[in-house]
């Protein structure tokens, strides 16, 4: 019954999305307020319907209703409750429903608290959102129905893929989707601005918080996915330049560029056309990512073999929105008024450089991801584009951007004093160079590129802190004055500082992987091996039973100079329902570095293949990402930038007048 | 079932397709490794540049597919026999084609791939440059005559 209700709610949501697509658009053309407001109500109504539908599916999963095909294929009655819930989006149909739910949520937010933007702009944006929602809801209803019944219902489900039975999965896809879909708001507002042919600083002020929210979630989502891969894969890799990862990196790069250019637009009125273009690009990459992952282009040479209708439908949606938006851009953008002059050596100039490098890096990722597909289609020749290519192109461009970062962070708007800034940054630059040279000279293990990256990372961190130091000590070094100045600096400055420190931290973590140690060896119970500054001993190897798996555990001890520092229990789990096995690494964090141990199945002599790693500062990679997201959140909390802030400003203005 | 790929792509794809999918054990195993650490280090570095042909974008160093293991053993055999890295790669390319190289070779079919990013960077820089010139050209500076009159008016 609930299942049919959910299905029905989904159909209603589609109807409301169509209303949302049409009514406010016509209203905006006729300047009919009432008709424009229909769009707002439709957006809220659509959100409730999609939420109801999602709740119905979640309920079916929670109750293990195996008469629903989706539940029978992706759940099991013995599954812990948490994984019954996460299993809702651990499959194609459910994840598309989650996508639509988040899309509808953002639409409802714009409808409910978007009073800062002019009604007409909002109506146009909601109309674009409506078209997006309608496309995805129709896609779900007609090609990927999660509510399909199965009769006769099986007694037991086929279980959730064991790899997905992990807390990481509980949060990774929703975070990623919040990021992907959050950029739909910037996309819709960019399209609305193009339809109206007008864009100004108020537009930037209204859209920026949404872009910040999306960017924070995307940052966390990518970091979470990378950490998840790190601890589930069994050998400590965290980034593979894989097409699906690239699909999430591209909107992140475009979104990062957008956040920087929209700041210029808000402050100085410059870069309008470029900002609009990036707004379209960021979401287009989100759509492209969805297409690449969902269509099956990447799984095999039989492009749409899984279900041709799905791939073609997503390709159609992708082509419609991207080409539509770009056509609108080509048609209307030349009419937008540019403004805001600035000298090349200025904050704006640095941000233009940042945008150039980030956009090119994004293009390099796009090229590397799609080139093999295109070449194979065109000539039948198969090539591989892997990590070495991306490190040379995207990696190099991002390192260049990192080098420019402290300069941009320190330069003044409009016209900067390059010599002054260079002087201030000389200490940071010297320290970074020293670290790089020292690492090359004294560590044979470290590849030169990693040493350079480490030096750059230190430069980014110290350079960012230099600017903080300069700002808080501007009127004296007395602690009280310094403290009050620190409090007086805007939150958006602290946000940028934290985010930039995060960039430095992540870069440092990445670079320091070059100093790690690895020991791959067959070990029996009672044996000891050295790993980095530690020794690792397997005390015993034992079998255990979990709720829905059996596992072999190596109960072990980690010692430094004879003193026990940690106990580790790396294990191999086997799941009988799916005849699958997973590796659970034993990980311990010591001084921001980690000792990482994973084992294989025991052989006939009782020995296991053990992989031991010492990864100094590896946690910085993810701490840095968290820092970036915290920085984004701090910027978001800045009261000048909060959602709805333009409304307060307008109200105050009205009072004063 | 254990031999399937382990890349995150496969993981995410599995999430999204709900495909039947199994986790992996290990890539390089202790029994495969060469006793000479220098040769072994070379073999590892080489492995990281070679694609596991039956996986999604994974190097044979990371993959535990049987084919990847065979190639790992093969390159160790060849390295032990005194072949250079280039010779090993050339042999593998003659056998499996360029597909096995994770770093695609620079040749007419891949010119666009390798040069794409530098070209876009140059185009972008050119665009910024010309936009600046156009902007700078817009307001013509005052002539000395006008400057003098302005000074007069301002008194």
Contacts between the chains, C-beta under 8 A, distances in Angstrom:
chain1	res1	chain2	res2	distance
A	73	B	18	6.2
A	74	B	18	5.2
A	89	B	15	8.0
A	90	B	15	5.6
A	90	B	18	6.8
A	91	B	15	7.6
A	91	B	16	7.5
A	91	B	17	7.5
A	91	B	18	3.5
A	92	B	16	5.4
A	92	B	17	5.5
A	92	B	18	5.9
A	95	B	15	7.1
A	95	B	16	5.6
A	161	B	14	5.6
A	161	B	15	7.6
A	161	B	18	7.0
A	161	B	19	7.7
A	161	B	20	7.6
A	161	B	21	5.6
A	162	B	23	6.7
A	163	B	11	6.0
A	163	B	14	6.5
A	163	B	21	6.6
A	163	B	23	5.3
A	164	B	14	7.0
A	164	B	15	5.8
A	169	B	15	6.9
A	173	B	15	6.5
A	225	B	8	6.6
A	225	B	12	7.4
A	226	B	8	7.7
A	228	B	8	7.9
A	228	B	11	7.8
A	229	B	8	4.2
A	229	B	11	6.8
A	232	B	11	7.5
A	232	B	23	7.5
A	233	B	6	5.4
A	233	B	8	7.7
A	233	B	24	7.3
A	234	B	6	7.6
A	234	B	24	6.7
A	234	B	25	7.5
A	234	B	26	6.7
A	235	B	26	7.2
A	235	B	27	6.2
A	235	B	62	6.7
A	237	B	62	6.3
A	240	B	7	5.2
A	240	B	8	5.8
A	240	B	9	7.1
A	240	B	57	6.5
A	240	B	58	7.1
A	240	B	62	7.9
A	241	B	57	7.2
A	242	B	7	5.2
A	242	B	8	5.8
A	242	B	9	3.8
A	242	B	56	6.5
A	242	B	57	4.9
A	243	B	9	6.0
A	243	B	56	7.7
A	243	B	57	6.7
A	244	B	8	6.8
A	244	B	9	4.0
A	244	B	12	4.7
A	244	B	13	6.5
A	245	B	8	5.9
A	245	B	9	6.7
A	293	B	12	6.5
A	293	B	13	6.6
A	293	B	16	5.4
A	294	B	16	6.2
A	296	B	17	7.7
A	298	B	9	7.0
A	298	B	13	7.1
A	298	B	56	7.2
A	299	B	13	5.9
A	299	B	17	7.4
A	299	B	56	7.8
A	306	B	17	7.0
A	338	B	135	7.7
A	341	B	135	6.0
A	341	B	136	7.9
A	344	B	132	6.9
A	352	B	128	5.9
A	356	B	121	6.9
A	356	B	124	4.8
A	356	B	125	6.5
A	356	B	128	6.6
A	357	B	121	7.9
A	359	B	120	7.9
A	359	B	124	6.7
A	360	B	117	5.7
A	360	B	120	5.3
A	360	B	121	4.5
A	360	B	124	6.4
A	361	B	117	7.8
A	363	B	116	6.9
A	363	B	117	6.1
A	363	B	120	5.0
A	364	B	116	7.1
A	364	B	117	4.0
A	367	B	112	7.9
A	367	B	113	6.1
A	367	B	116	4.6
A	367	B	117	6.6
A	368	B	113	7.1
A	371	B	110	7.7
A	371	B	112	7.5
A	371	B	113	4.7
A	375	B	109	6.2
A	375	B	110	7.9
A	379	B	109	6.7
A	381	B	98	7.5
A	381	B	109	6.2
A	382	B	97	6.6
A	382	B	98	7.5
A	382	B	99	4.3
A	383	B	98	5.1
A	383	B	99	6.2
A	383	B	101	7.6
A	383	B	104	4.7
A	383	B	109	7.4
A	383	B	110	6.7
A	384	B	51	4.5
A	384	B	57	7.2
A	384	B	98	7.6
A	384	B	99	5.6
A	384	B	100	7.1
A	384	B	101	6.2
A	384	B	102	5.3
A	384	B	104	6.7
A	385	B	102	7.5
A	385	B	104	5.8
A	385	B	113	7.0
A	386	B	49	7.9
A	386	B	51	6.4
A	386	B	57	6.1
A	386	B	59	6.9
A	386	B	102	2.9
A	386	B	103	6.7
A	387	B	48	7.7
A	387	B	59	7.6
A	387	B	102	6.2
A	388	B	49	6.2
A	388	B	102	5.6
A	388	B	103	3.5
A	389	B	102	7.5
A	389	B	103	5.6
A	389	B	104	6.5
A	389	B	113	7.7
A	392	B	103	7.9
A	393	B	117	4.8
A	394	B	117	7.8
A	397	B	117	7.1
A	397	B	121	7.6
A	520	B	28	5.9
A	520	B	29	7.5
A	520	B	30	5.6
A	520	B	33	6.8
A	521	B	30	5.2
A	522	B	30	4.3
A	522	B	31	7.1
A	572	B	25	7.6
A	578	B	20	6.8
A	578	B	22	7.3
A	579	B	1	5.2
A	579	B	22	7.2
A	580	B	1	6.2
A	580	B	21	7.2
A	580	B	22	4.0
A	580	B	23	6.0
A	581	B	1	8.0
A	581	B	2	6.2
A	581	B	22	6.6
A	581	B	23	5.5
A	581	B	25	7.3
A	582	B	23	4.1
A	583	B	23	6.3
A	583	B	24	7.1
A	583	B	25	7.0
A	598	B	26	7.8
A	600	B	25	4.7
A	600	B	26	5.1
A	600	B	29	7.5
A	601	B	25	6.6
A	609	B	25	7.8
A	609	B	26	5.7
A	609	B	29	5.3
A	609	B	30	5.4
A	609	B	31	8.0
A	611	B	26	6.5
